[in-house]
């Protein structure tokens, strides 16, 4: 038998769904963990795209970095620290990559939640439809049974009426026969009383 939740238990149902989903996500992440470790160690051992420049040398920034609406580099860099600019560029790129990764992860989570919700709603819709069909079948069976009982009661009542009519006719015929005899003989019927 399935448990029935009332409106007060909606938080319980939501908490159960969230915990089930969290377990599912953790299982997926742990299965991907060895792959992520290998990818991370490979990235760590790769050489930098742009090696840091010695202090005092000037490097021209790519146009994609210049167009960025970021705070001025003077607020983050000390004067004469051109090597720090490269670190700033790498940290910005890392930050953007991490934010993009987080957005993708949570977009996937939202999609999975939506898919779970749709699946559960469809399942419940099918269950309700099946229950309605069962109720309709039971209703038709019960109506047939009910109409059968009504017909049977009607037949019994008709039979009882016929027997009562037949008995009435016999009694009336008996009374008429006695009255005919009384008229022909002129004697009234005697009442017998066996009293001592």
C-alpha positions as protocol buffer text, in pm:
chain_id: "A"
residue {
  index: 1
  type: UNK
  ca { x: 0 y: 0 z: 0 }
}
residue {
  index: 2
  type: UNK
  ca { x: 135 y: 341 z: -94 }
}
residue {
  index: 3
  type: UNK
  ca { x: 171 y: 605 z: 178 }
}
residue {
  index: 4
  type: UNK
  ca { x: -64 y: 901 z: 152 }
}
residue {
  index: 5
  type: UNK
  ca { x: 77 y: 1247 z: 225 }
}
residue {
  index: 6
  type: UNK
  ca { x: -141 y: 1535 z: 327 }
}
residue {
  index: 7
  type: UNK
  ca { x: -60 y: 1898 z: 263 }
}
residue {
  index: 8
  type: UNK
  ca { x: 145 y: 1916 z: 586 }
}
residue {
  index: 9
  type: UNK
  ca { x: 377 y: 1644 z: 458 }
}
residue {
  index: 10
  type: UNK
  ca { x: 475 y: 1831 z: 139 }
}
residue {
  index: 11
  type: UNK
  ca { x: 803 y: 1939 z: 298 }
}
residue {
  index: 12
  type: UNK
  ca { x: 874 y: 1578 z: 390 }
}
residue {
  index: 13
  type: UNK
  ca { x: 813 y: 1467 z: 32 }
}
residue {
  index: 14
  type: UNK
  ca { x: 1034 y: 1750 z: -101 }
}
residue {
  index: 15
  type: UNK
  ca { x: 1311 y: 1663 z: 145 }
}
residue {
  index: 16
  type: UNK
  ca { x: 1296 y: 1297 z: 46 }
}
residue {
  index: 17
  type: UNK
  ca { x: 1315 y: 1387 z: -323 }
}
residue {
  index: 18
  type: UNK
  ca { x: 1608 y: 1622 z: -264 }
}
residue {
  index: 19
  type: UNK
  ca { x: 1800 y: 1364 z: -62 }
}
residue {
  index: 20
  type: UNK
  ca { x: 1740 y: 1097 z: -326 }
}
residue {
  index: 21
  type: UNK
  ca { x: 1865 y: 1334 z: -592 }
}
residue {
  index: 22
  type: UNK
  ca { x: 2172 y: 1427 z: -385 }
}
residue {
  index: 23
  type: UNK
  ca { x: 2264 y: 1060 z: -344 }
}
residue {
  index: 24
  type: UNK
  ca { x: 2225 y: 1014 z: -720 }
}
residue {
  index: 25
  type: UNK
  ca { x: 2453 y: 1311 z: -796 }
}
residue {
  index: 26
  type: UNK
  ca { x: 2716 y: 1197 z: -545 }
}
residue {
  index: 27
  type: UNK
  ca { x: 2719 y: 851 z: -702 }
}
residue {
  index: 28
  type: UNK
  ca { x: 2772 y: 1006 z: -1044 }
}
residue {
  index: 29
  type: UNK
  ca { x: 3049 y: 1233 z: -919 }
}
residue {
  index: 30
  type: UNK
  ca { x: 3235 y: 950 z: -741 }
}
residue {
  index: 31
  type: UNK
  ca { x: 3223 y: 740 z: -1057 }
}
residue {
  index: 32
  type: UNK
  ca { x: 3379 y: 1030 z: -1251 }
}
residue {
  index: 33
  type: UNK
  ca { x: 3638 y: 1113 z: -982 }
}
residue {
  index: 34
  type: UNK
  ca { x: 3928 y: 905 z: -1123 }
}
residue {
  index: 35
  type: UNK
  ca { x: 3880 y: 1066 z: -1466 }
}
residue {
  index: 36
  type: UNK
  ca { x: 3878 y: 1414 z: -1314 }
}
residue {
  index: 37
  type: UNK
  ca { x: 4198 y: 1343 z: -1115 }
}
residue {
  index: 38
  type: UNK
  ca { x: 4379 y: 1224 z: -1428 }
}
residue {
  index: 39
  type: UNK
  ca { x: 4265 y: 1528 z: -1626 }
}
residue {
  index: 40
  type: UNK
  ca { x: 4370 y: 1762 z: -1342 }
}
residue {
  index: 41
  type: UNK
  ca { x: 4717 y: 1609 z: -1308 }
}
residue {
  index: 42
  type: UNK
  ca { x: 4768 y: 1631 z: -1685 }
}
residue {
  index: 43
  type: UNK
  ca { x: 4671 y: 1999 z: -1681 }
}
residue {
  index: 44
  type: UNK
  ca { x: 4905 y: 2068 z: -1390 }
}
residue {
  index: 45
  type: UNK
  ca { x: 5204 y: 1916 z: -1573 }
}
residue {
  index: 46
  type: UNK
  ca { x: 5136 y: 2100 z: -1899 }
}
residue {
  index: 47
  type: UNK
  ca { x: 5355 y: 2406 z: -1958 }
}
residue {
  index: 48
  type: UNK
  ca { x: 5198 y: 2750 z: -1923 }
}
residue {
  index: 49
  type: UNK
  ca { x: 5058 y: 2906 z: -2238 }
}
residue {
  index: 50
  type: UNK
  ca { x: 5254 y: 3224 z: -2176 }
}
residue {
  index: 51
  type: UNK
  ca { x: 5559 y: 3193 z: -1955 }
}
residue {
  index: 52
  type: UNK
  ca { x: 5594 y: 3477 z: -1707 }
}
residue {
  index: 53
  type: UNK
  ca { x: 5798 y: 3767 z: -1834 }
}
residue {
  index: 54
  type: UNK
  ca { x: 6092 y: 3902 z: -1644 }
}
residue {
  index: 55
  type: UNK
  ca { x: 6026 y: 4213 z: -1442 }
}
residue {
  index: 56
  type: UNK
  ca { x: 6070 y: 4528 z: -1647 }
}
residue {
  index: 57
  type: UNK
  ca { x: 5984 y: 4378 z: -1987 }
}
residue {
  index: 58
  type: UNK
  ca { x: 5662 y: 4482 z: -2159 }
}
residue {
  index: 59
  type: UNK
  ca { x: 5422 y: 4248 z: -2328 }
}
residue {
  index: 60
  type: UNK
  ca { x: 5127 y: 4351 z: -2546 }
}
residue {
  index: 61
  type: UNK
  ca { x: 4793 y: 4219 z: -2416 }
}
residue {
  index: 62
  type: UNK
  ca { x: 4559 y: 4037 z: -2652 }
}
residue {
  index: 63
  type: UNK
  ca { x: 4257 y: 4236 z: -2767 }
}
residue {
  index: 64
  type: UNK
  ca { x: 4014 y: 3998 z: -2592 }
}
residue {
  index: 65
  type: UNK
  ca { x: 4167 y: 4089 z: -2258 }
}
residue {
  index: 66
  type: UNK
  ca { x: 4178 y: 4462 z: -2333 }
}
residue {
  index: 67
  type: UNK
  ca { x: 3807 y: 4467 z: -2418 }
}
residue {
  index: 68
  type: UNK
  ca { x: 3713 y: 4310 z: -2087 }
}
residue {
  index: 69
  type: UNK
  ca { x: 3522 y: 4538 z: -1853 }
}
residue {
  index: 70
  type: UNK
  ca { x: 3740 y: 4469 z: -1552 }
}
residue {
  index: 71
  type: UNK
  ca { x: 3878 y: 4711 z: -1297 }
}
residue {
  index: 72
  type: UNK
  ca { x: 4194 y: 4885 z: -1399 }
}
residue {
  index: 73
  type: UNK
  ca { x: 4509 y: 4683 z: -1356 }
}
residue {
  index: 74
  type: UNK
  ca { x: 4666 y: 4960 z: -1152 }
}
residue {
  index: 75
  type: UNK
  ca { x: 4441 y: 4876 z: -857 }
}
residue {
  index: 76
  type: UNK
  ca { x: 4571 y: 4517 z: -855 }
}
residue {
  index: 77
  type: UNK
  ca { x: 4931 y: 4562 z: -968 }
}
residue {
  index: 78
  type: UNK
  ca { x: 5220 y: 4731 z: -809 }
}
residue {
  index: 79
  type: UNK
  ca { x: 5408 y: 4972 z: -1031 }
}
residue {
  index: 80
  type: UNK
  ca { x: 5673 y: 4795 z: -1230 }
}
residue {
  index: 81
  type: UNK
  ca { x: 5533 y: 4446 z: -1171 }
}
residue {
  index: 82
  type: UNK
  ca { x: 5462 y: 4339 z: -1530 }
}
residue {
  index: 83
  type: UNK
  ca { x: 5495 y: 3973 z: -1432 }
}
residue {
  index: 84
  type: UNK
  ca { x: 5190 y: 4016 z: -1213 }
}
residue {
  index: 85
  type: UNK
  ca { x: 4977 y: 4111 z: -1515 }
}
residue {
  index: 86
  type: UNK
  ca { x: 5018 y: 3759 z: -1650 }
}
residue {
  index: 87
  type: UNK
  ca { x: 4908 y: 3616 z: -1314 }
}
residue {
  index: 88
  type: UNK
  ca { x: 4607 y: 3850 z: -1318 }
}
residue {
  index: 89
  type: UNK
  ca { x: 4513 y: 3732 z: -1671 }
}
residue {
  index: 90
  type: UNK
  ca { x: 4545 y: 3368 z: -1569 }
}
residue {
  index: 91
  type: UNK
  ca { x: 4341 y: 3423 z: -1253 }
}
residue {
  index: 92
  type: UNK
  ca { x: 4067 y: 3594 z: -1454 }
}
residue {
  index: 93
  type: UNK
  ca { x: 4063 y: 3308 z: -1703 }
}
residue {
  index: 94
  type: UNK
  ca { x: 4058 y: 3054 z: -1420 }
}
residue {
  index: 95
  type: UNK
  ca { x: 3772 y: 3240 z: -1250 }
}
residue {
  index: 96
  type: UNK
  ca { x: 3568 y: 3250 z: -1570 }
}
residue {
  index: 97
  type: UNK
  ca { x: 3635 y: 2882 z: -1635 }
}
residue {
  index: 98
  type: UNK
  ca { x: 3529 y: 2788 z: -1283 }
}
residue {
  index: 99
  type: UNK
  ca { x: 3215 y: 3000 z: -1302 }
}
residue {
  index: 100
  type: UNK
  ca { x: 3127 y: 2846 z: -1637 }
}
residue {
  index: 101
  type: UNK
  ca { x: 3190 y: 2499 z: -1495 }
}
residue {
  index: 102
  type: UNK
  ca { x: 2964 y: 2573 z: -1196 }
}
residue {
  index: 103
  type: UNK
  ca { x: 2690 y: 2710 z: -1423 }
}
residue {
  index: 104
  type: UNK
  ca { x: 2705 y: 2400 z: -1644 }
}
residue {
  index: 105
  type: UNK
  ca { x: 2698 y: 2172 z: -1340 }
}
residue {
  index: 106
  type: UNK
  ca { x: 2394 y: 2342 z: -1194 }
}
residue {
  index: 107
  type: UNK
  ca { x: 2223 y: 2362 z: -1533 }
}
residue {
  index: 108
  type: UNK
  ca { x: 2266 y: 1985 z: -1554 }
}
residue {
  index: 109
  type: UNK
  ca { x: 2127 y: 1947 z: -1202 }
}
residue {
  index: 110
  type: UNK
  ca { x: 1825 y: 2163 z: -1291 }
}
residue {
  index: 111
  type: UNK
  ca { x: 1768 y: 1957 z: -1608 }
}
residue {
  index: 112
  type: UNK
  ca { x: 1787 y: 1634 z: -1409 }
}
residue {
  index: 113
  type: UNK
  ca { x: 1543 y: 1770 z: -1150 }
}
residue {
  index: 114
  type: UNK
  ca { x: 1307 y: 1873 z: -1430 }
}
residue {
  index: 115
  type: UNK
  ca { x: 1337 y: 1529 z: -1592 }
}
residue {
  index: 116
  type: UNK
  ca { x: 1272 y: 1361 z: -1256 }
}
residue {
  index: 117
  type: UNK
  ca { x: 970 y: 1584 z: -1196 }
}
residue {
  index: 118
  type: UNK
  ca { x: 828 y: 1513 z: -1543 }
}
residue {
  index: 119
  type: UNK
  ca { x: 886 y: 1140 z: -1500 }
}
residue {
  index: 120
  type: UNK
  ca { x: 711 y: 1133 z: -1162 }
}
residue {
  index: 121
  type: UNK
  ca { x: 420 y: 1345 z: -1288 }
}
residue {
  index: 122
  type: UNK
  ca { x: 371 y: 1117 z: -1589 }
}
residue {
  index: 123
  type: UNK
  ca { x: 389 y: 810 z: -1365 }
}
residue {
  index: 124
  type: UNK
  ca { x: 126 y: 952 z: -1129 }
}
residue {
  index: 125
  type: UNK
  ca { x: -92 y: 1059 z: -1422 }
}
residue {
  index: 126
  type: UNK
  ca { x: -83 y: 705 z: -1561 }
}
residue {
  index: 127
  type: UNK
  ca { x: -159 y: 562 z: -1214 }
}
residue {
  index: 128
  type: UNK
  ca { x: -456 y: 796 z: -1169 }
}
residue {
  index: 129
  type: UNK
  ca { x: -585 y: 710 z: -1517 }
}
residue {
  index: 130
  type: UNK
  ca { x: -554 y: 339 z: -1438 }
}
residue {
  index: 131
  type: UNK
  ca { x: -736 y: 390 z: -1106 }
}
residue {
  index: 132
  type: UNK
  ca { x: -1016 y: 582 z: -1283 }
}
residue {
  index: 133
  type: UNK
  ca { x: -1055 y: 296 z: -1532 }
}
residue {
  index: 134
  type: UNK
  ca { x: -1065 y: 45 z: -1246 }
}
residue {
  index: 135
  type: UNK
  ca { x: -1328 y: 257 z: -1070 }
}
residue {
  index: 136
  type: UNK
  ca { x: -1535 y: 277 z: -1389 }
}
residue {
  index: 137
  type: UNK
  ca { x: -1517 y: -102 z: -1432 }
}
residue {
  index: 138
  type: UNK
  ca { x: -1611 y: -159 z: -1067 }
}
residue {
  index: 139
  type: UNK
  ca { x: -1893 y: 95 z: -1098 }
}
residue {
  index: 140
  type: UNK
  ca { x: -2035 y: -81 z: -1404 }
}
residue {
  index: 141
  type: UNK
  ca { x: -2010 y: -419 z: -1228 }
}
residue {
  index: 142
  type: UNK
  ca { x: -2176 y: -276 z: -917 }
}
residue {
  index: 143
  type: UNK
  ca { x: -2453 y: -117 z: -1127 }
}
residue {
  index: 144
  type: UNK
  ca { x: -2519 y: -448 z: -1302 }
}
residue {
  index: 145
  type: UNK
  ca { x: -2532 y: -619 z: -963 }
}
residue {
  index: 146
  type: UNK
  ca { x: -2760 y: -345 z: -828 }
}
residue {
  index: 147
  type: UNK
  ca { x: -2998 y: -363 z: -1127 }
}
residue {
  index: 148
  type: UNK
  ca { x: -2996 y: -742 z: -1097 }
}
residue {
  index: 149
  type: UNK
  ca { x: -3094 y: -717 z: -731 }
}
residue {
  index: 150
  type: UNK
  ca { x: -3366 y: -463 z: -814 }
}
residue {
  index: 151
  type: UNK
  ca { x: -3504 y: -696 z: -1082 }
}
residue {
  index: 152
  type: UNK
  ca { x: -3491 y: -993 z: -844 }
}
residue {
  index: 153
  type: UNK
  ca { x: -3672 y: -793 z: -574 }
}
residue {
  index: 154
  type: UNK
  ca { x: -3934 y: -692 z: -832 }
}
residue {
  index: 155
  type: UNK
  ca { x: -3982 y: -1055 z: -936 }
}
residue {
  index: 156
  type: UNK
  ca { x: -4019 y: -1167 z: -573 }
}
residue {
  index: 157
  type: UNK
  ca { x: -4269 y: -886 z: -507 }
}
residue {
  index: 158
  type: UNK
  ca { x: -4467 y: -974 z: -822 }
}
residue {
  index: 159
  type: UNK
  ca { x: -4478 y: -1339 z: -716 }
}
residue {
  index: 160
  type: UNK
  ca { x: -4591 y: -1243 z: -365 }
}
residue {
  index: 161
  type: UNK
  ca { x: -4863 y: -1018 z: -510 }
}
residue {
  index: 162
  type: UNK
  ca { x: -4988 y: -1298 z: -735 }
}
residue {
  index: 163
  type: UNK
  ca { x: -4999 y: -1542 z: -443 }
}
residue {
  index: 164
  type: UNK
  ca { x: -5182 y: -1285 z: -228 }
}
residue {
  index: 165
  type: UNK
  ca { x: -5433 y: -1223 z: -512 }
}
residue {
  index: 166
  type: UNK
  ca { x: -5485 y: -1597 z: -555 }
}
residue {
  index: 167
  type: UNK
  ca { x: -5540 y: -1642 z: -180 }
}
residue {
  index: 168
  type: UNK
  ca { x: -5784 y: -1346 z: -176 }
}
residue {
  index: 169
  type: UNK
  ca { x: -5980 y: -1496 z: -467 }
}
residue {
  index: 170
  type: UNK
  ca { x: -5998 y: -1836 z: -296 }
}
residue {
  index: 171
  type: UNK
  ca { x: -6117 y: -1681 z: 31 }
}
residue {
  index: 172
  type: UNK
  ca { x: -6373 y: -1466 z: -154 }
}
residue {
  index: 173
  type: UNK
  ca { x: -6491 y: -1773 z: -346 }
}
residue {
  index: 174
  type: UNK
  ca { x: -6520 y: -1966 z: -20 }
}
residue {
  index: 175
  type: UNK
  ca { x: -6726 y: -1686 z: 138 }
}
residue {
  index: 176
  type: UNK
  ca { x: -6951 y: -1666 z: -169 }
}
residue {
  index: 177
  type: UNK
  ca { x: -6999 y: -2043 z: -161 }
}
residue {
  index: 178
  type: UNK
  ca { x: -7095 y: -2032 z: 207 }
}
residue {
  index: 179
  type: UNK
  ca { x: -7332 y: -1738 z: 144 }
}
residue {
  index: 180
  type: UNK
  ca { x: -7493 y: -1931 z: -144 }
}
residue {
  index: 181
  type: UNK
  ca { x: -7543 y: -2235 z: 82 }
}
residue {
  index: 182
  type: UNK
  ca { x: -7692 y: -2015 z: 355 }
}
residue {
  index: 183
  type: UNK
  ca { x: -7936 y: -1864 z: 110 }
}
residue {
  index: 184
  type: UNK
  ca { x: -8039 y: -2202 z: -21 }
}
residue {
  index: 185
  type: UNK
  ca { x: -8080 y: -2363 z: 327 }
}
residue {
  index: 186
  type: UNK
  ca { x: -8174 y: -2053 z: 525 }
}
residue {
  index: 187
  type: UNK
  ca { x: -7941 y: -2139 z: 812 }
}
residue {
  index: 188
  type: UNK
  ca { x: -7664 y: -1916 z: 943 }
}
residue {
  index: 189
  type: UNK
  ca { x: -7322 y: -2069 z: 989 }
}
residue {
  index: 190
  type: UNK
  ca { x: -7249 y: -2185 z: 1342 }
}
residue {
  index: 191
  type: UNK
  ca { x: -6958 y: -2064 z: 1543 }
}
residue {
  index: 192
  type: UNK
  ca { x: -6798 y: -2347 z: 1724 }
}
residue {
  index: 193
  type: UNK
  ca { x: -6646 y: -2278 z: 2061 }
}
residue {
  index: 194
  type: UNK
  ca { x: -6482 y: -2560 z: 2251 }
}
residue {
  index: 195
  type: UNK
  ca { x: -6491 y: -2408 z: 2593 }
}
residue {
  index: 196
  type: UNK
  ca { x: -6510 y: -2631 z: 2906 }
}
